[in-house]
Amino acid sequence: MSYEKYNSALKAGQREYRARLSKGDYPYLPALSEILSYTAVEHEVSLGVCEIPLELIIGTRMKGRTNSFASNFMPLLDAGTEFAVKWIRLYASLQEEGLQEPVKVYEFMNRFYVQEGNKRISILKYLNAYSVPCSVVRIVPKRTDAKENKIYYEFLEFYEVTGIHTVNFSEEGRFAKLLKQIGTPEGTKWTSDDRMEFQDVYCCFGKAFRSKGGDRLPITVGDAFLTFITMFGYEETKQKAVQEIKKDLSKIWDEFLALTEKQTIELSMDPPQKDVLHRSYKNLLNLIIPSNVNRVKIAFLYEKDHRTSGWTYSHELGRLYLENVFPGRVETTAFENVIAGENDLEIMEQAIRDGYNMFFTTSPVMVSASLKIAANHPNVIILNCSLNVSHPSMRTYYARMYEAKFLAGAIAGIMTTTNKIGYIANYPIYGMASNINAFALGAKMVNPYVKVYLDWSTLKDRKVHIVDDPEINYIMDRDMISPDKRSRHFGLYYMHGEAPNNLAMTTWHWGKLYEKIVRIVLNGTWKDDDAAIRNRAVNYWWGMSAGVVDLIYSQNLPQGTQRLVELLRNQICSDALIPFYGELKAQDGTVRNTSEQAISPEDVITMDWLAENVVGSIPSVSDLTEEAQAVTKLQGMEKGVEFISNVR
């Protein structure tokens, strides 16, 4: 019987050998000794005996035995060889007595190479065993700027917390995201029960993912698992059997296809034109035989009360505007004081039971609940107010506020007599640096000597220091105040004594954006959009040309300044003026953009640097208030997502 098993394993090895050769790949086991010959090593450390997944054992320590095995550890030597006889005897022994001692392996970059026990690994892989106890020595490479090296050092931090070898990722930052999704508090380490629980659910997910063809995708099981628990939740996933996971995988398979395209986000830079909506033959028929959506029932979720939050108030105005534009066709309800992670998911589930088929969640902290709803209710339309979220199961929306900030900066640059202007920012999230820099560039365009002094209202000490400088009397502050506050500290104002004199205010017209998005749904073209942008996350990122943002200024401004603002506004709306165009330098003198070209939309969104005429810095998350930390951890400034823009 063992002889037949060897022949079966031999055929598997020969198939693998031929397949690798046909692709031009190395057909044998890789040897760690050869890899280390061109790798600088930091140190070695013994990890003791660990349970290692067999899929992570990929090669041998030395080259001597590599030609005896194909790259899948199946044998290549004929059945009459001494090697085959030993393999057959060992197979019988393992069947009768089991594994008597750990296999000796070396770990390098979270892959394992056998020092002693190649045939045992070959047999266990042939038997489709999941893992094997190994005596492990870790070889740690020196730090480099290589992507794989950075990911490995993130793994080492993850291992210190969890003691888990199983997980691998293809991109940076995902180990930390995994710990966050699982709910591991900072500074704590996993217990043996935590490890066993994770291994069970991860193994269960891996079986389901592979059975659906996941091993044919150029992503790791870890990549897919993180996406899955982000959408369905870790605690919920722990309760699912393999068949349940397979059903859920079918719902969100586009999410995994999106991962294979480097997290492509498609930016909708302008609303679709009305004539574009009806160009296809299908939509031409719809004009004759209407199949449009007759009515939508929309739920708006607000993190705060519109009477106490300027941000919520601006969205509430947008909701009321929407009802006025579509009387009888749109029904809306606002849910206020929603607590992310506590009652947001419950509110949305109840709203769906009450017949709501569309949601606008107006804060980035509701992304997690929005994704879970999108996964479990694929026929419900979900949009979250955020930037740079790469999930095709839902869409996001925001506005190019930096265009209006550029105009405000131009006013401040003209009006200042000290060449010192203040700017009070709130959250260091996506889009904030572009707002600050656009304001500074607008001021510099009309006044090359001006400096913009930056401060933050969300620091733990809550002290805004620029107000103490008597030379800073023109200040750009929050966009809008809440209705219950009588403060005039908003927009661009001039400080003269205690009371600010308001000069201009950048405004969000969310109603315009909501109208245009809902019109796509009512026109019956939302699903057509889905087909056109399959596997891509979509972000509606509209600006002044769409009427979504604007600048309101005081009529007390000099007539020449008013005329200049109108000229600049018209040029921005017609794309004749692009705020981030030409040579741009950061504070440290680094050239961030060359002349005769504009910064890409991706670089505007993920901007994490400040212009050379800005005085101040971007705070770290630990310096912020607890509320600000929650938002910043979700939408903090970082790179790593590809965008496609100006195509919709």
Buried (B, 14 or more C-beta within 10 A) or exposed (E): EBEEBBBEBBEBBBEBBEBBEEEEEEBBBBBBBEBBEEBEEEEEEEBEEBBBBBBBBBBBBBBEBBEBBBBBBBBBBEBEEEBBBEBBEBBEBBEEEEBEEBBBBBBBBBBBBBBEBBBBBBBBBBEEBBBBEBBBBBBBBEEEEEEEBBBBBBBEEBBEBBBBBBBBBBBBBBBBBBBBBBEBEEEEEBEEEBBEBBBEBBBBBBBBBBBBEBEEBEBBBBBBBBBBBBBBBBEBBBEBEBEBBBEBBEBBBBBBBBBBBEBBBBBBBBBBEEEEBEEEEEBEEBEEEEEEBEEBBBBBBBBBBBEBBBBBBBBBBBBEBBBEBBEEBBBBEBBBEBEBEEBBBEBBBEBBEEEBBBBBBBBBBBBBBBBBBBBBBBEBBBBBBBBBBBBBBBBBBBBBBBBBBBBBBBBBBBBBEEBBBBBBBBBBBBBBBBBBBBBBBBBBBBBEEBBBBBBBBBBEEEEBBBBEEEEBBBBBBBBBBBBEEEEEBBBBBBBEEEEBBBBBBBBBBBBBBBBBBBBBBBBBBBEBBEEEBEBBBBBBBBBBBBBBBBBEBBEEBEEEBBEBBEEBBEEBBEEEBBBBBEEBBBBEEEEBBEEEEBBBBBBBBBBBBBBBBBBBEBBEEEBBBEEBBBBBBBBBBEEEBEBBBEEB
